[in-house]
């Protein structure tokens, strides 16, 4: 159900002529979404560090595959190439990456939409934690609102297309 939901998102992206920038792997949900986008005629750019290429998990049939030296370079290049960020159900790397780009949005480093495709309630626990952090005053409400959460692929993309960053960060105030 997670793979099918992720592939449904990518099919909708392709219909809307939205390219896919992703981690460059041929396995798991990453591989499935790349294959789906390619089958639907979409453009797919993968960004993968050399150590993962050495483990032979790089997707070899992409529109473009960029090989970088490290995970840090991977994230920076993916952020540069992307117009927005959607976290699909995933593990620690996925969570770390969406939190990092959300932090960058909070700091005003970019004004791109950040979101979670909350398939089958996968991210309910993370959302609850972020709500708790707001309640405990570790995260401001306006920063929490930078994260777009939806369980519907089309609606999530509609919200991304309509997104305008609510923040105007000129200087950091504690």
C-alpha positions as CSV (number, residue, x, y, z in Angstrom):
1,X,0.0,0.0,0.0
2,X,2.9,2.4,0.6
3,X,4.5,1.6,-2.7
4,X,1.2,1.9,-4.6
5,X,0.5,5.2,-2.9
6,X,3.9,6.6,-3.7
7,X,3.6,5.4,-7.3
8,X,0.2,7.1,-7.5
9,X,1.8,10.4,-6.5
10,X,4.4,10.0,-9.2
11,X,1.8,9.2,-11.8
12,X,0.0,12.4,-10.8
13,X,3.3,14.3,-11.0
14,X,3.9,13.0,-14.5
15,X,0.4,14.1,-15.6
16,X,1.2,17.6,-14.3
17,X,4.5,17.6,-16.1
18,X,6.4,17.7,-12.7
19,X,9.8,15.9,-12.9
20,X,11.1,13.7,-10.1
21,X,14.4,14.4,-8.3
22,X,15.1,11.6,-5.9
23,X,17.9,9.6,-4.2
24,X,19.0,7.6,-7.3
25,X,18.4,4.0,-6.0
26,X,16.9,1.1,-7.9
27,X,15.5,-0.6,-4.8
28,X,12.6,-0.1,-2.4
29,X,10.1,2.7,-2.8
30,X,12.8,4.8,-4.5
31,X,13.2,2.3,-7.2
32,X,9.5,1.9,-7.6
33,X,8.7,5.6,-8.0
34,X,11.6,6.0,-10.5
35,X,10.3,3.1,-12.6
36,X,6.8,4.4,-12.5
37,X,7.8,7.9,-13.5
38,X,9.8,6.5,-16.4
39,X,7.1,4.2,-17.5
40,X,4.7,7.2,-17.6
41,X,7.1,9.2,-19.7
42,X,8.3,11.4,-16.9
43,X,11.8,12.9,-16.3
44,X,13.7,11.4,-13.5
45,X,16.9,12.8,-12.0
46,X,18.7,10.6,-9.4
47,X,21.4,11.9,-7.1
48,X,23.4,9.2,-5.4
49,X,26.7,9.1,-3.4
50,X,29.5,7.0,-4.9
51,X,29.5,4.6,-1.9
52,X,26.0,3.6,-2.8
53,X,26.9,3.2,-6.5
54,X,29.7,0.9,-5.3
55,X,27.1,-1.2,-3.6
56,X,25.3,-1.5,-7.0
57,X,22.0,0.0,-6.0
58,X,22.1,3.0,-8.4
59,X,19.3,3.0,-10.9
60,X,20.8,2.6,-14.4
61,X,17.8,3.7,-16.5
62,X,17.2,7.3,-15.3
63,X,16.9,10.4,-17.4
64,X,19.9,11.7,-15.5
65,X,22.0,10.2,-12.7
66,X,24.3,12.5,-10.8
67,X,27.0,10.8,-8.7
68,X,28.4,12.8,-5.7
69,X,31.0,12.0,-3.1
70,X,28.9,12.2,0.1
71,X,25.4,12.3,1.6
72,X,26.0,16.0,2.4
73,X,26.6,16.7,-1.3
74,X,23.6,14.6,-2.3
75,X,21.2,16.5,-0.1
76,X,22.6,19.9,-1.2
77,X,22.3,19.0,-4.9
78,X,18.9,17.5,-4.5
79,X,17.7,20.7,-2.7
80,X,19.2,22.8,-5.4
81,X,17.5,20.8,-8.2
82,X,14.1,20.6,-6.6
83,X,11.2,23.0,-6.5
84,X,9.7,21.3,-3.5
85,X,10.2,18.4,-1.1
86,X,7.8,15.5,-0.4
87,X,8.6,12.8,2.1
88,X,7.1,9.4,1.3
89,X,7.0,6.7,4.0
90,X,10.6,5.9,4.7
91,X,13.2,5.3,7.3
92,X,15.7,7.5,9.2
93,X,17.3,9.0,6.1
94,X,13.9,10.2,4.8
95,X,12.9,11.7,8.2
96,X,16.3,13.4,8.5
97,X,16.1,14.8,5.0
98,X,12.6,16.3,5.4
99,X,13.4,17.8,8.8
100,X,16.6,19.3,7.3
101,X,14.8,21.0,4.4
102,X,12.0,22.1,6.8
103,X,14.7,23.7,9.0
104,X,16.2,25.4,6.0
105,X,12.7,26.8,5.2
106,X,12.3,28.0,8.8
107,X,15.7,29.8,8.6
108,X,14.7,31.4,5.3
109,X,17.3,29.5,3.2
110,X,14.6,28.6,0.7
111,X,10.9,29.3,0.2
112,X,10.0,25.9,-1.3
113,X,7.1,23.8,-0.1
114,X,7.9,20.9,2.2
115,X,5.4,18.1,2.8
116,X,4.6,14.6,4.0
117,X,2.5,12.2,2.0
118,X,0.9,10.6,5.1
119,X,-0.2,7.3,3.5
120,X,-2.1,5.1,5.9
121,X,-1.3,7.4,8.8
122,X,2.5,6.6,8.5
123,X,3.6,10.0,9.8
124,X,0.9,10.4,12.5
125,X,3.5,9.9,15.2
126,X,5.9,12.5,13.7
127,X,3.0,14.9,13.3
128,X,2.0,14.3,17.0
129,X,5.6,14.9,18.1
130,X,5.8,18.2,16.1
131,X,2.4,19.3,17.6
132,X,3.9,18.5,21.1
133,X,7.0,20.5,20.3
134,X,4.7,23.5,19.4
135,X,2.7,23.0,22.6
136,X,6.0,23.0,24.6
137,X,7.2,26.1,22.8
138,X,10.2,24.5,21.1
139,X,8.7,25.1,17.6
140,X,6.7,28.2,16.7
141,X,3.3,27.6,15.1
142,X,4.3,29.5,12.0
143,X,7.3,27.2,11.5
144,X,5.1,24.1,12.1
145,X,2.8,25.5,9.4
146,X,5.6,25.3,6.8
147,X,5.0,21.5,6.7
148,X,2.2,20.5,4.4
149,X,0.6,17.2,5.4
150,X,-1.9,15.3,3.4
151,X,-2.9,11.7,2.8
152,X,-4.2,12.4,-0.8
153,X,-1.7,12.7,-3.6
154,X,-3.7,15.1,-5.8
155,X,-4.6,17.4,-2.9
156,X,-1.0,17.4,-1.7
157,X,0.2,18.5,-5.2
158,X,-2.6,21.1,-5.4
159,X,-1.4,22.5,-2.1
160,X,2.2,22.5,-3.3
161,X,1.2,24.4,-6.5
162,X,-0.6,27.0,-4.4
163,X,2.2,27.3,-1.8
164,X,3.6,30.7,-0.9
165,X,5.9,30.7,2.1
166,X,4.3,32.5,5.0
167,X,7.7,33.6,6.4
168,X,9.6,36.7,5.6
169,X,12.9,36.1,7.4
170,X,15.1,39.1,7.4
171,X,17.0,38.4,10.6
172,X,16.8,35.7,13.3
173,X,15.0,36.7,16.5
174,X,14.9,34.5,19.5
